[in-house]
Amino acid sequence: MRDLRKEIPCLEQLGSLGKTFSESCLEAGGALAVDKGSHPSKIVPSLEEAIRRCGLQDGMTISFHHHFRNGDQIVNMVLDKLAEMGFHDLVLAASSLTDCHAPLIRHIQNGVIRRIETSGLRGKLADAISGGKMDVPVVFRSHGGRACAISQGELPIDVAFLGAPSCDAWGNANGYSRDEEGGILCGSMGYAKCDAQYARKTVILTSHVVPCPNVPCAIPSTDVDCVVEVESIGDPAGIMSGATRFTKNPKELLMAESAAEVIAASGVFHDGFSFQMGSGGASLAVARFLGEKMKAAGITASYALGGITGSIVDMYEAGLVRRILDVQSFDLRAAESLKQNRFHQQISAVYYASPKDATCAVNGLDTVILSALEVDTDFNVNVLTGSDGVIRGAIGGHPDTAWGASLAIVVCPLVRGRIPCVVPKVNTLVTPGATVDVVVTEYGVAVNPRREELRRRLERAGIPLRTMEQLQGIAQQMVGKPDPIRYTDKVVGVVTYRDGSVLDLIYQVAD
């Protein structure tokens, strides 16, 4: 046998690379380290066994995704098991938390959870945290900010526990295969993709183990360490509905039509433009009005981005949208389209909105339609705390898309009930006014003074304009001036911008 090291002396300096194939086999006991043709299963017998295999210890960081929304059972299941096993001082880094996660309150009280990082909080859990139940403030990040922090190592995840509607024995998981009609379906798993890719260990929990290979997949087996089959991962009714319905509210329809007119007159409305819409009633109505204008003008959008609804799928199938980039599917229509349509693709949160990636999808947006709990006279937006100062929302991709889009439009009623939505100063700063271009209300449209050319375009199109001060004055005339919220000096939340800098602090609401 030829001795390559004599013929090529430099191979002696390369360690194992200088060995012949035969020598490597002999050192491995006469065979390769992994038997030829083997492909062992990653299914483990229990969640407890998966936790042990991942080497989780007190003080480590665990993560979850929110694609199951208010039907999620994974977070509570895993935390109950961790409490039973005696874990303490864990950092919970969920992409978002909602009403169904109220049982986490007891795990905060018993010391299993020491700190939380998330995009949003709702329900009794949010009430408890707003009331000062945690010693360490919750850190709120946007979807892009969270993805960036994870990918850059600023938020290292030790173990990601990710629910999947289907997974095979090798660990290939997706969100659009289910065991029976009415079974779990979530569509895109864009936020889970990020966690699986960068976590030290990844555990997939599924109620539907399918034959290998489960492709195309949202999460590949190469990013998965353990698979646990459980009886149930979520309530289908709380995860997604059959179709997201259009609003019939005259106020929302009026605002939606105005927003579509703003887009058409803004200069970004051209063949190949790109957009993102929300999932609320007004946003869905904007999509409908915008689609009518696109048909009339004979133009097609290059892509629709973000959380995807059936209304966006309708535009795609009508030939008005060439591609759909889906980070989160909001209804069954969107989930089924993701499975069936070649140019409807799920994307990771990193590709969606990471500020460290100049080519992330939000940076290519021509326009985005956003909602708000409050917007102030400086165009700053609050989507996180209510008029009573209590946490009741999520940052989501709001500041990410406002930064990236050429035209960021906030659609917001002047008042909700007897509560003003256009105010002198927002309770909590989430999206800086410098990145918001237009605010649309049922009482008129306001253009950011920074966008003088845009203001002239809208005036030439005959769109009636007001200043934010005028809109705020009308709101105050209608409902009066609210009493100021009383806070203690305890910080319960830290609001960060997409680059990780601190935007605002949320204080405990006084009794």
Secondary structure, 3 states (H helix, E strand, C coil): CCCHHHHCHHHHHHHHHHCCHHHHHHHCCCCCCCCCCCCCCCEECCHHHHHHHCCCCCCCEEEECCCCHHHECHHHHHHHHHHHCCCCCEEEEECCCCHHHCCHHHHHHCCCEEEEEECECCHHHHHHHHCCCCCCCEEECCHHHHHHHHHCCCCCCCEEEEECCEEECCCCEECCCCCCCCCCCCCCCHHHHHHHHHCCEEEEEECCEECCCCCCCCECHHHCCEEEECCCCECHHHHCECCCCCCCCHHHHHHHHHHHHHHHHCCCCCCCCEEECCCCHHHHHHHHHHHHHHHHHCCCEEEEEEEECHHHHHHHHCCCEEEEEEEEECEHHHHHHHHHCCCEEECCHHHHHCCCCCCCHHHHCCEEEECCCEEECCCCEECCECCCCCECCECCCHHHHHHHCCEEEEECCCEECCEECEECCCCCCCECHHHCCEEEECCEEEECCCCHHHHHHHHHCCCCECCHHHHHHHHHHHHCCCCCCCEEEEEEEEEECCCCCEEEEEEEECC
